[in-house]
Amino acid sequence: MAQDKLRMIPLGGLGEFGMNCMALRWQDDIIVIDAGLMFPEEELLGVDIVVPDISYLVENRSKVKAIVLTHGHEDHIGGLPWILSELNVPVYGTEFTLAYVEGKLEEHRLLDDADLIEMLPGHRFTLGPFSIMPIRVTHSLVDCVALAIHTPVGVVLHTGDFKIDLSSPDGKPFDLHAFAELGKNGVLALLQDSTNVDRPGYTPSERAVKPRLDEIFARTKKKLFFSCFSSSIHRIRLAMELAHNHGRKVAIIGRSLDNSTEIAQDLGYLDLPKGLIINPGQIKEMAPDKVCIMISGTQGEPMSALSRAAVNNHKFAKIDPGDTVLLSSRVIPGNEKGIYRMIDHLERRDAKVIHDDGTQGLIHVSGHGSQEELRLMINLVKPKFFIPVHGDYRHLKRHAELAAEVGVVEKVILLEDGEILDLDKNTAVKNGKVTTGRVCIDSGGSIEVVEDVVIRDRKHISEDGILLPIIAINKRTGQVESLPELVMRGFAVDDEQVINEARNIVQKTLNSSSAEEKQDYGVVKEKVRNDLKRFIQKSTSRRPLIMPVILEI
C-alpha cells in the first residue's frame, strides 16, 4: 500500500439507506465512522436486521483504533452490537448518542466489556494520525455532530445527517461558524448527506411545526393520541409543552418512547413541570379532554403500542369514537402497507386520524437538509473533492450533479460500498475494491447470522410449500415397514391419484435400492428427493421443498 495515501473505504450506506459505515485508513491505522443497520426488505423473509459485512475490518483487526459515531439513529449505531462482538474497540460519541448505545449494548450483554468515550462538540481529540473535531449540527435527534478529521494529507469533513437549523429548540443551533472556519483553512474532501437531495429549497426548522400542532391541541375535544419517532426529542418536548399549555396530563406508552424520554430527562433535554406525567393506568380516571397519550408506533409496526391500540388490544390505550390520533412523522418508504392498515383500523374505531399526507398543514419536518442547504454547505467549506454519502445510487448521482453545478469543487467522485478511494493532497483515485455486502441477522436472544441458503429455503417454502415423505425402515432388517406417508404444507394437491402415484414413486425408489444403499440414509433421502421432485414437477408444474424423513423402527 502506498505509504503517503489516505484510504477511504465505505462499507455501507453508499447505495442504500441505512447500514452507514465508513473506514478511513492511514498506513497501519484505521478509524471507522458510524456502525449502522438497515431494516430488511420484504424478500428477506424472517430476517430482523441487516448489518454491513465487516470482513475488511476483521482482516485488519489489529489496525482498527476506534469507531466514531455522528449521532444515535439506528442506521448509524444499530450495527454496533454485531461489530463489537467481532472487534472490541473503543467507541466515541456525544453524551446522548452514548446513552442510546449503552441501552443497545446492555440488551446484547456487551456493555460490561465496551469502552465508551464521550466526545464534546468543539473539542478536538486524537486517534493515531487522525485528529478529530466534532462540530455541532442539527438533525431530528439531539446531540448530533459532523466530524472534521485532520489527516496527514488534509481535512476530511463527514457531515453525518444534518439540516441547517439556526433556531434549534434546544438552544444549540447548527455551528455555521465552525464550517466557515474550515472552509477558510481548506478542506480536502467533503462527504455529505444525500437523503433530501431531491427536495428543492430549505428544510423548515423544527420550530415550524409548532403553530399547526398548537391548533390541533386547541381543537381536540376528546383524548389526543400523539405519535412521533421515539428519537425525535424536540418533537416530544414540544408535544409535552403544548399538552401542559392546554391543560392536559401526559401518559407515555411504548418501550422505545419511555426509554427516550427517560434519557432526555436525565441529560437535561426535557424539563417537565411537576405532575405533568401520569401513569398509563390513570388514563381511564381522567376526563378525555384532559389527557394526551404519547404512544409509539408511527410506522405501523405489528406489535407496537399504537398498532395494538388500533385493534383494541392494548391494556391502557383505548381509542374511543371522536378521539384524535396525530402521527407527527413521515412514511418511511416500504412501510406504507403497515401504516395504512393501521390507519384503516383507527378509522374503524371512529377516531380522527391526522397524518402527513400533504393536506394537514405542517405537522412534521424532515431532519435532513434540502438542496439549498446542501449547496450552502458546499459553498461554505469549498472542498477540493466531493463524495456524496447516505443514499440509494440515484440520490448519490443527483447529489454529485448538484455539487458539480455549484462550481467550487475541483472533482466530484461517486463512490459505492467497497470501492477504495486513495487520496493525497492533490489527487483522489479509485483503487480496487474490498469485500462488502450485507449480513442478515435474526435477533432473538442472541445475534444469529442468517446465511443466504436459509433465506433461499424460506423463499422456496413461501412460494412452493414443503413436502415431507415419511419412510419407516426396520432397523434390523433394513425393510420398509409400511407404505410411505406424504405430509404437505403450503402445497396442496387435490388429485388423490397424484398423491397415490407419488407414494408409489417413493416405494419404487426404495425397492430398487440395494441393501447397502438402504443402510446409508443420506443416499436413500437423496434418491427419494430426486425421483419425487421429477414426478411432482412433471405432474403439477410445482417445485415444493422436498425433505424426506426416515423413521427407524
Secondary structure as the mmCIF struct_conf table of DSSP 4:
data_model
#
loop_
_struct_conf.conf_type_id
_struct_conf.id
_struct_conf.beg_label_comp_id
_struct_conf.beg_label_asym_id
_struct_conf.beg_label_seq_id
_struct_conf.end_label_comp_id
_struct_conf.end_label_asym_id
_struct_conf.end_label_seq_id
TURN_TY1_P TURN_TY1_P1 GLN A 3 ASP A 4
STRN STRN1 LEU A 6 GLY A 12
BEND BEND1 GLY A 13 GLY A 13
STRN STRN2 LEU A 14 GLY A 15
STRN STRN3 GLU A 16 GLU A 16
BEND BEND2 PHE A 17 GLY A 18
STRN STRN4 CYS A 21 TRP A 26
TURN_TY1_P TURN_TY1_P2 GLN A 27 ASP A 28
STRN STRN5 ASP A 29 ILE A 33
STRN STRN6 MET A 38 MET A 38
HELX_LH_PP_P HELX_LH_PP_P1 PHE A 39 GLU A 41
TURN_TY1_P TURN_TY1_P3 GLU A 42 GLU A 43
BEND BEND3 LEU A 44 LEU A 44
TURN_TY1_P TURN_TY1_P4 LEU A 45 GLY A 46
STRN STRN7 ILE A 49 PRO A 52
HELX_RH_AL_P HELX_RH_AL_P1 SER A 55 GLU A 59
TURN_TY1_P TURN_TY1_P5 ASN A 60 ASN A 60
HELX_RH_3T_P HELX_RH_3T_P1 ARG A 61 LYS A 63
STRN STRN8 VAL A 64 VAL A 68
BEND BEND4 THR A 70 THR A 70
BEND BEND5 HIS A 73 HIS A 73
HELX_RH_AL_P HELX_RH_AL_P2 GLU A 74 ILE A 77
TURN_TY1_P TURN_TY1_P6 GLY A 78 GLY A 79
HELX_RH_AL_P HELX_RH_AL_P3 LEU A 80 GLU A 86
STRN STRN9 VAL A 91 GLY A 93
HELX_RH_AL_P HELX_RH_AL_P4 GLU A 95 GLU A 107
TURN_TY1_P TURN_TY1_P7 HIS A 108 ARG A 109
HELX_RH_3T_P HELX_RH_3T_P2 LEU A 111 ASP A 113
STRN STRN10 LEU A 116 GLU A 118
TURN_TY1_P TURN_TY1_P8 PRO A 121 GLY A 122
STRN STRN11 PHE A 125 LEU A 127
TURN_TY1_P TURN_TY1_P9 GLY A 128 PRO A 129
STRN STRN12 PHE A 130 VAL A 137
STRN STRN13 THR A 138 THR A 138
BEND BEND6 SER A 140 ASP A 143
STRN STRN14 CYS A 144 THR A 151
TURN_TY1_P TURN_TY1_P10 PRO A 152 VAL A 153
STRN STRN15 GLY A 154 HIS A 158
BEND BEND7 ASP A 161 ASP A 161
STRN STRN16 LYS A 163 LYS A 163
TURN_TY1_P TURN_TY1_P11 LEU A 166 SER A 167
TURN_TY1_P TURN_TY1_P12 PRO A 169 ASP A 170
BEND BEND8 GLY A 171 GLY A 171
HELX_RH_AL_P HELX_RH_AL_P5 LEU A 176 ASN A 185
STRN STRN17 VAL A 187 ASP A 193
TURN_TY1_P TURN_TY1_P13 THR A 195 ASP A 198
BEND BEND9 GLY A 201 GLY A 201
HELX_LH_PP_P HELX_LH_PP_P2 THR A 203 SER A 205
HELX_RH_3T_P HELX_RH_3T_P3 GLU A 206 VAL A 209
HELX_RH_AL_P HELX_RH_AL_P6 LYS A 210 ARG A 219
BEND BEND10 LYS A 222 LYS A 222
STRN STRN18 LEU A 224 SER A 227
TURN_TY1_P TURN_TY1_P14 SER A 230 SER A 231
HELX_RH_AL_P HELX_RH_AL_P7 ILE A 233 ASN A 245
TURN_TY1_P TURN_TY1_P15 HIS A 246 GLY A 247
STRN STRN19 LYS A 249 ILE A 253
BEND BEND11 GLY A 254 GLY A 254
HELX_RH_AL_P HELX_RH_AL_P8 ARG A 255 ASP A 266
TURN_TY1_P TURN_TY1_P16 LEU A 267 GLY A 268
BEND BEND12 TYR A 269 TYR A 269
HELX_LH_PP_P HELX_LH_PP_P3 LEU A 272 PRO A 273
TURN_TY1_P TURN_TY1_P17 LYS A 274 GLY A 275
STRN STRN20 ILE A 277 ILE A 278
HELX_RH_3T_P HELX_RH_3T_P4 PRO A 280 GLU A 285
BEND BEND13 MET A 286 MET A 286
HELX_RH_3T_P HELX_RH_3T_P5 PRO A 288 LYS A 290
STRN STRN21 VAL A 291 ILE A 295
TURN_TY1_P TURN_TY1_P18 THR A 298 GLN A 299
TURN_TY1_P TURN_TY1_P19 PRO A 302 MET A 303
BEND BEND14 SER A 304 SER A 304
HELX_RH_AL_P HELX_RH_AL_P9 ALA A 305 ALA A 310
TURN_TY1_P TURN_TY1_P20 VAL A 311 ASN A 312
BEND BEND15 LYS A 315 PHE A 316
TURN_TY1_P TURN_TY1_P21 PRO A 321 GLY A 322
STRN STRN22 THR A 324 LEU A 327
BEND BEND16 SER A 329 SER A 329
TURN_TY1_P TURN_TY1_P22 PRO A 333 GLY A 334
HELX_RH_AL_P HELX_RH_AL_P10 GLU A 336 ARG A 348
TURN_TY1_P TURN_TY1_P23 ARG A 349 ASP A 350
HELX_LH_PP_P HELX_LH_PP_P4 ALA A 351 ALA A 351
STRN STRN23 LYS A 352 ILE A 354
BEND BEND17 ASP A 356 GLN A 360
BEND BEND18 LEU A 362 ILE A 363
BEND BEND19 GLY A 367 HIS A 368
HELX_RH_AL_P HELX_RH_AL_P11 GLN A 371 VAL A 381
STRN STRN24 PRO A 383 VAL A 389
BEND BEND20 HIS A 390 HIS A 390
STRN STRN25 GLY A 391 ASP A 392
HELX_RH_AL_P HELX_RH_AL_P12 TYR A 393 VAL A 406
BEND BEND21 GLY A 407 GLY A 407
BEND BEND22 GLU A 410 GLU A 410
STRN STRN26 LYS A 411 VAL A 412
TURN_TY1_P TURN_TY1_P24 ASP A 417 GLY A 418
STRN STRN27 GLU A 419 LEU A 423
BEND BEND23 LYS A 425 ASN A 426
STRN STRN28 ALA A 428 LYS A 433
STRN STRN29 ARG A 438 SER A 443
BEND BEND24 GLY A 444 SER A 446
STRN STRN30 ILE A 447 VAL A 450
HELX_RH_AL_P HELX_RH_AL_P13 ASP A 452 ASP A 464
STRN STRN31 ILE A 466 ILE A 473
TURN_TY1_P TURN_TY1_P25 LYS A 475 THR A 477
STRN STRN32 VAL A 480 VAL A 480
BEND BEND25 SER A 482 SER A 482
HELX_LH_PP_P HELX_LH_PP_P5 LEU A 483 PRO A 484
STRN STRN33 GLU A 485 ARG A 489
BEND BEND26 GLY A 490 GLY A 490
HELX_RH_AL_P HELX_RH_AL_P14 GLU A 496 ASN A 511
TURN_TY1_P TURN_TY1_P26 SER A 512 SER A 512
BEND BEND27 SER A 513 SER A 513
HELX_RH_AL_P HELX_RH_AL_P15 ALA A 515 GLN A 519
HELX_RH_AL_P HELX_RH_AL_P16 TYR A 521 THR A 540
BEND BEND28 SER A 541 SER A 541
HELX_LH_PP_P HELX_LH_PP_P6 PRO A 544 PRO A 544
STRN STRN34 LEU A 545 ILE A 546
STRN STRN35 VAL A 549 GLU A 552
#
